């Protein structure tokens, strides 16, 4: 059975990622890319769907022991887990070397004290646990083959097969270091090179040390910020610069529910806000790579801008259900692909334009096509900003005039006007100033409830939406505007959980079913960070700091966050780790640091 979502650690190589449970089990790994079929899919099913456990030997009828301690080695993505057993202490180091060639997952077992019996149990199942590969020996190496894929297993230990699983039983004493590696290669090609685990470990540690040294943030929340930055870097697909929203699919927003989505793609919104955080902490190369990815993905067709693309810019992301997987804790269906790719979400134009604006303001070298793209996006918005859409939360109900979508359309126009005013682009300045004023007036007249002194989720609605917290952050209205303060206080009253965290919107009540889905969900962590930001902006900085530090306490022991927090079960839920949670963590830390609102 899979562990709790927060029991997992992330390791990765900027092309794919694995989740390693506290008991030493790799329950999720897609090869060779984030969006490839999983080789280990036990996270969404059972051990029959693939896993790799490496830890102290235990009785067949007993649960694998949990590591007594685990940590990342310094500021890196190298995981170290330690077990204290009656016979001694052992450490397992897990990592994936940043690569140009075959993807590798390397696990090094090290004896610390005593003599500890260990076991490696490797069960590879291709195509998300559906296909049993042909496992055989090739020149002394173990290889599993199925269709176009082959996975090579290398270790100095003697291995044996039993019940369609590859085992290795061994004992480690102090000073012993025994390595295990799996490598992927297309099945029609020659075998990958033999791994060099110790050299790869040294190179991986050096890579992360050099990358973190570029960070320009040195404030009081540096540990949390750096861990979030490393996580965002791990979610970046190195070859193209695309950034996935999360490395997983179908981890539920409600345990046992149907709100299970595939996040292994590049949402323009998520990637744009990720870019924003990277730029403001010193990482220009990632920003440049994402901008180039954006220009390739959109190509010459900005009028048909999608809200998400594949990590190489693919447009077809058809959604399907994997009926043979029961889902995480029986949360079905398990989905791959994402049907929301075809939705109209007008806010995306604002996020993309804001990201390009920030890149320009922080001195990223000029790109003429990026400026041309920005102008083309506004020409599209001229004719479409007043249409209903599916909104930021990808509702699967009817389209509506979502207030946040209109606000972000305003942002797109506003930032483009600033680009023209700076002399770096040409456009109909007066015409677009009028357009900016028209959108602003429309939102204030139709999206604001005067009686309750709050903006609403959509025109004519009585419901609230946490995305309204972005109104002052985007500069649509100043923080001291009574309508902004009223909206913040209304969201605190109506969308706050007993823990003080923030829901995205009501899933019951007058407008129940706005998202077209059954069931409920947890508190959305990004929205809770937005609340902390807003509280700081309106001068309630002590309250903002306390909320921020409560949010930091929700991170797992390795500093990782999923998409949501279930206030009833006191558990993380949703895909993991989630870029859309780690980005606002960074943003709020920067804001609180600038305001001096931090403890200690």
Steps between C-alpha positions, in 0.01 A plus 500: 500500500628848413603734780339830589570768240724687744701182564664539160824666397574638155812418304551590136732594217314789330345259252299270723454436870444221751312494829671309781296401805629517856524119501749503210251418224502676165129499418499739203737543207427584138773432244657672317293822546262645756206416271616153393329182613584402856734207569408511869131585549444353846411850620171473309439133558671214680840336494376304198526824302872547558734608779862489616558453871846523651538483876558274800373146452171426674262210545278428199184564702628825657489854369831640378660707776494876463826691496580654837646809331517642153626821351631651182877530494549872548333713234460220248254242372706213641288309753656329801288261707622321813356200684586399855453122535575255782808400304630843414447815296498529123469790256355500147587788269262552206551738209465549126802657328425797271557350159562527131467128440302213651291582809627332813368446851789415732468361851807455721480294820752589771563316825527731803509271805461125557415251227160563343322249272356684199271421209437656161168402341451631146173448314489685169163536329484700182211706365377618842512153657318323220785322318733237648836538325729224378778491761822324406878519527712668233876482540467476875248785528129467579272660243121535485352550154147583387422653161708814443646511852781328682613552858844373605571399859862504618648398835799308631263295717376160394137517388225244450150498363188393687131572435585732210720708730878545505654468846840555659569395860820626661651627825686828558761577763656835593673650197327276245355684200289300256339665198186414303405678177223486246548665160250548216580459131285449188477124461631503143825674599823367647514465879566821697848552637579332829418739783766663716305562821767669712612734223137581422430578865789745515393667174137525614597663827722747316218583257257593776761688701588716199134558414396604850799737520321719242213573742483868593262456795672499840209584728364328810301243303795389288466129582137488383568719196802300383320169540210637298738629231669160477158341464407739220830430325426127529165558326671667202549283193860584417506430125222751422456728802138390551388483863256232619237586759585182693674168421192290578153425374176429683606556859155596630381838624263301721593153625263258329368772268500557124698827486807327364697667220820459302739786581805383303463777244594864464219733602578846372364642826709279729811535287463878482473543876789255545705714265409804709637343818817380329568842353457674833747264668776527240427226246507659154607195301181314591300808403673521164441130433129528591455802275652305211271205581200734497587646162539153349178370656283792395679521163319718247156433643445714812129526423470132593703526819451189715501513877746210509736311273719194518849554639642526149210718381262222393140612453309173508452391863194278467358379831448129572428283805720207605234256616749238625634734771279535810644842582678641802308366803224395257459852362383424148514565215869517419540739210780565251491793263292804581181604325525851642765573235222608267334741742478877462667662799547870441712547812787314329556799272564710806737254665707456185517873438593567864783245475633656180472844662695388806769342281531830316511702824772280653731547205452176308640557153245632255322259269313669217265208445405500869393863464314417178324211676392732780345741249319215324355378828352842569348518154326173580378633835358809334228281349467232768556646850125544553419134430421245774768237560586201721720708730816435700366185669412321174138446591321233304165670538360781280719794403458814707624856515760429767627815669857371527509433126397858428756636748777303331385621158547850644849398616589384148397832351663703778839327471497533122428872530805524727709317238394752234557793734856377563571526128563128453189434289259685276124483533177703509571654839190716538271226375638255752486751783129528425475121497672481837254754642203314349600170662564666835162673496321181396649300789426767758140536383406138439733301723457694823226451758442844659276369776762255627801713399673217316585391151333174401604187314317594180266767373165470674621236746477522878783251547859594578821371347851505646645614166354843589792530746721573199323830426742713709801283417447562129455875552138502383409697813722631781512300824336778701193514276194421712382249237828308530487495880135396490579214263786375716284503811208332320727218381630458854142463625356281226789296355713437808528155659515436872880508466488845343599375156317603184271304267498588131121546483189339651420151377151523649242772547316728259745442215584138582632319199682798345788265423271226367647237733380283785652502846713746692861604530749628755638845567695620199850584620575763235188692604609488863837651408315767297304587813824546694625729223185709506500532876855633483402743224217650706720543805398194702856371486506311828190307398661436160816363660309268731296359209817454293676313778195274550520423129870421527413252776286305251807407294621146542827427675685571175334836436262381226137598439218344303222706343259504794456432872211292628397673827289202606762228450795731574675373188646634180291419193531556126792458264842513663717694521305787349664800331188708564559458876874561505492814284274705731703375797801673344298811413361536852842448656641779282213734590523434875876539492468833322246617761707380794207284611675190625560342833826466682 
